[in-house]
Amino acid sequence: MLAQLAELSSLTTPHYSFPIPRELLDPIAPELREYVRITRGISLSPPHHNEKCVRNAVTLCQEYDATIAINYSPYHVHKPAASDFGDAYFDSLHDMADGLLDLQTWIGNSVPVKMILLNCEHYWVRPEDTAEHRANVIRKYDIIYHLCKAIFPDADVEWYNRGGARLRRGTPDYWDYNRRFTGDEKSDCRSCALYSWEWSHIMQETWRHTKAGATAGELVNAWVSLGAGYTSPVIGSPERKWRADHDYLLGLSRLAGHLVNRVWKPDAVLFYPKPFDPRTSRWAEHFVEYVKGATE
């Protein structure tokens, strides 16, 4: 596999991911070195990466002219109600700030931090919710946005799948948008989850609807799964299930690379599962096909 990675060309669109596995950063694994050369990006997270990992990541970035994205899931450990702005909530913000400041110190000024990728799958904003609930959720998101910008002012801040379109039965045109967000919260981006490559035509419509909803100046990014994804017995079925090890045809990953990089051209591409995730047994093989589709 290392020989196959070494033969691949570099991608032109910035590629980041869910946080890189720690064991690949300390010490630096040969396959990670090739991955950074190809993608020109690496993703770090304060809860997962210590100083040695971060400084090794900086070394790789300097070697291959790569940049950094930071992942954080602010409401996944402390899960406050939308209306909760008490002491424990603000303590969790201090923890987040401490983690980001550590990264800022360890990264220094030699490598740009281009993105902060936030994941919050805790709140819902439904049509029947009160205006107060909606305002509280927006405030929760905006506090995190401003915290990130205070520490990394030049980074683009994205909430995962904010503005992302999804096929949903029972809606007027069978399409709906992520109901965890209002569209009024602060963000520099919107993104969608392209996690069902066996339904590549649905992925195309997912991207098209997401892109069409973007406002002026808003970046539009694509989250891509390789060797994993959602499966369902019927297109758009609510019975869809996530499979971290879904070994679909390798040719579909090559198609994904072609469509994403040469046709749709998002501002950034993000991988989930994380690169070389042990749960996804053939991730590297699917990645090779993806890069070939993007570059050949």
C-alpha positions in Angstrom: 0.0 0.0 0.0 2.9 2.4 0.8 4.2 2.0 -2.8 0.7 2.7 -4.2 0.5 5.9 -2.1 3.9 7.0 -3.3 2.8 6.9 -6.9 -0.2 9.2 -6.4 -0.2 12.9 -7.4 -1.1 15.6 -5.0 -4.7 17.0 -4.8 -5.4 20.6 -5.7 -8.4 21.1 -3.4 -7.6 21.3 0.3 -8.4 18.0 2.1 -8.8 17.7 5.8 -10.6 15.1 8.0 -11.7 13.9 11.3 -8.7 14.0 13.7 -5.7 12.0 12.5 -5.0 8.9 14.7 -2.5 9.6 17.4 -0.5 6.5 16.7 0.3 7.8 13.2 1.8 11.0 14.5 4.0 9.7 17.3 6.2 8.5 15.7 5.3 9.8 12.2 4.1 6.8 10.2 5.3 6.4 6.5 1.7 6.2 5.3 0.8 9.5 7.1 3.8 11.2 5.4 2.4 10.2 2.0 -1.1 11.2 3.0 0.0 14.7 3.9 2.0 15.0 0.7 -1.1 14.0 -1.3 -3.7 16.1 0.6 -1.6 19.0 1.7 -3.6 19.0 4.9 -3.7 17.5 8.4 -6.4 17.6 11.1 -5.7 18.0 14.8 -7.8 18.1 17.9 -7.1 19.4 21.4 -8.6 16.4 23.2 -6.7 13.9 21.1 -3.3 15.2 20.3 -0.5 16.1 22.7 2.4 18.5 22.2 4.6 15.8 20.5 1.9 14.9 18.0 1.2 18.5 17.2 4.9 19.4 16.7 5.3 16.3 14.5 2.3 17.5 12.4 3.9 20.9 12.0 7.1 19.2 10.8 5.1 17.4 8.1 3.3 20.5 7.1 6.5 22.4 6.7 8.0 19.6 4.6 5.0 19.3 2.2 3.7 22.9 2.3 0.5 21.7 4.0 -1.9 23.4 6.3 -3.8 22.5 9.5 -7.5 22.1 10.4 -8.6 21.8 14.0 -11.5 19.6 15.0 -13.6 20.2 18.1 -17.0 18.9 19.3 -18.0 21.5 21.9 -21.2 19.9 23.2 -20.4 16.2 23.1 -19.0 15.8 26.6 -20.9 18.5 28.5 -24.3 18.4 26.9 -26.2 21.5 28.2 -29.8 22.2 27.5 -30.3 25.0 25.0 -31.4 27.3 27.8 -28.5 26.3 30.1 -25.9 29.1 30.5 -24.8 28.2 34.0 -21.4 27.8 35.6 -20.8 24.3 34.3 -21.5 25.5 30.8 -19.0 28.3 31.0 -16.4 25.9 32.6 -16.7 23.8 29.5 -15.9 26.9 27.4 -12.8 27.5 29.5 -11.7 23.9 28.8 -12.2 24.4 25.1 -10.3 27.7 25.1 -7.4 26.1 27.0 -7.2 23.3 24.4 -7.2 25.7 21.5 -4.6 27.9 23.2 -2.4 24.9 23.7 -2.6 24.1 20.0 -1.9 27.8 19.1 1.3 27.6 21.2 2.5 24.3 19.8 1.8 25.2 16.2 3.3 28.6 16.4 3.4 30.9 13.3 5.1 28.6 10.8 2.1 26.7 9.5 -1.4 28.3 8.8 -4.5 27.0 10.6 -6.9 27.3 7.8 -10.1 25.8 9.2 -11.8 25.0 12.5 -14.2 22.1 12.0 -16.9 22.0 14.7 -19.3 19.1 15.2 -22.5 19.5 17.2 -25.2 16.8 16.9 -26.9 17.8 20.1 -29.5 20.4 19.4 -32.5 20.5 17.1 -34.4 23.5 15.7 -37.8 22.4 14.4 -40.7 24.5 13.1 -42.7 23.9 16.2 -40.0 25.1 18.6 -40.4 28.4 20.3 -38.6 31.6 19.4 -36.8 31.4 22.8 -35.5 28.0 22.0 -34.3 29.1 18.6 -32.6 32.1 20.1 -30.8 30.0 22.7 -29.5 27.5 20.2 -28.2 30.4 18.0 -26.5 31.9 21.1 -24.9 28.5 21.9 -23.4 28.3 18.4 -22.4 31.9 18.2 -20.5 31.8 21.5 -18.3 28.9 20.1 -17.8 30.7 16.8 -16.5 33.8 18.5 -14.3 31.8 20.9 -12.7 30.1 17.8 -12.2 33.4 16.0 -10.7 35.1 19.1 -7.9 32.5 19.1 -7.6 31.7 15.4 -8.9 34.9 13.6 -7.8 33.8 10.2 -9.3 30.4 10.2 -12.6 29.6 8.5 -15.1 28.1 11.0 -17.4 25.4 9.9 -20.3 23.6 11.7 -20.5 20.1 10.4 -23.4 19.7 7.9 -24.8 23.1 8.6 -26.9 23.9 5.5 -26.4 20.4 4.3 -29.2 19.0 2.1 -30.8 15.6 2.6 -33.3 13.6 0.8 -36.3 13.4 3.1 -39.7 11.8 2.3 -42.8 13.8 3.1 -41.3 17.2 2.2 -42.7 19.1 -0.8 -39.8 18.4 -3.2 -38.3 15.5 -1.2 -35.4 17.6 -0.1 -34.8 19.3 3.3 -31.9 20.9 5.1 -30.2 19.9 8.4 -32.6 20.8 11.2 -29.9 21.2 13.8 -29.3 24.7 12.5 -31.3 27.8 11.8 -29.2 29.4 9.1 -28.9 32.5 11.3 -26.0 31.3 13.4 -22.5 32.5 12.7 -20.4 30.4 10.4 -18.0 30.9 7.5 -19.2 27.8 5.7 -21.9 25.3 4.9 -21.3 21.7 4.2 -23.0 18.4 3.3 -22.4 14.8 4.1 -21.6 12.7 1.0 -21.8 9.3 2.7 -23.7 7.0 0.3 -21.7 6.5 -2.9 -23.8 3.5 -3.9 -26.4 6.2 -4.6 -24.0 8.5 -6.5 -26.9 10.3 -8.2 -28.3 11.1 -4.8 -24.9 12.4 -3.7 -24.9 14.7 -6.8 -28.3 16.1 -5.8 -27.2 16.5 -2.2 -24.3 18.6 -3.4 -26.4 20.6 -5.8 -29.1 21.5 -3.3 -26.4 22.4 -0.6 -24.5 24.6 -3.1 -27.7 26.3 -4.2 -28.5 27.3 -0.7 -25.2 29.1 0.0 -25.2 32.9 0.6 -22.8 35.3 -0.9 -19.2 34.8 0.4 -20.1 31.5 2.1 -17.7 28.6 1.6 -19.3 25.3 0.6 -17.4 22.1 1.7 -18.0 18.4 1.2 -17.6 15.7 3.8 -16.7 12.4 2.1 -16.7 8.9 3.4 -14.4 6.2 1.9 -14.9 2.6 2.6 -17.8 3.5 4.9 -21.1 5.1 4.7 -24.9 4.9 5.0 -26.8 2.0 3.6 -30.5 1.7 3.3 -33.0 -0.8 1.6 -34.7 2.1 -0.3 -33.4 5.5 -1.4 -34.2 8.1 1.3 -35.4 5.4 3.8 -35.4 6.5 7.4 -34.1 3.0 8.1 -30.7 3.9 6.8 -27.8 2.7 8.9 -24.2 3.9 9.3 -21.5 1.3 8.6 -18.0 2.2 9.5 -16.7 -0.7 7.5 -18.7 -0.7 4.2 -16.6 -2.2 1.4 -18.6 -1.1 -1.6 -17.1 -1.3 -5.1 -13.7 0.5 -5.3 -14.8 2.0 -8.6 -17.3 4.1 -6.7 -14.6 5.8 -4.7 -12.8 6.6 -8.0 -16.1 8.1 -9.2 -16.3 10.1 -6.0 -12.8 11.5 -6.5 -13.7 12.6 -10.0 -17.1 14.1 -9.2 -16.0 15.9 -6.0 -12.7 17.3 -7.3 -13.2 17.8 -11.1 -16.9 18.5 -11.4 -18.3 19.9 -8.1 -15.1 21.6 -6.8 -16.0 22.4 -3.2 -13.9 24.9 -1.3 -12.6 22.1 0.9 -13.1 18.3 1.3 -13.2 16.6 4.7 -12.9 12.9 5.3 -15.0 10.9 7.7 -14.1 8.3 8.9 -10.6 9.5 9.7 -7.7 8.5 7.5 -6.5 4.9 8.1 -9.2 4.4 10.7 -8.9 0.8 12.0 -12.6 0.4 11.9 -12.6 0.9 8.1 -10.6 -2.1 6.9 -10.0 -1.0 3.3 -9.9 2.8 3.8 -6.4 3.1 2.2 -7.5 1.2 -0.9 -10.6 3.4 -1.3 -8.4 6.5 -0.8 -6.0 5.4 -3.6 -9.0 5.0 -6.0 -10.4 8.4 -4.8 -7.1 10.2 -5.6 -6.8 8.5 -9.0 -10.3 9.7 -9.8 -9.4 13.2 -8.8 -6.1 13.4 -10.6 -6.1 11.1 -13.7 
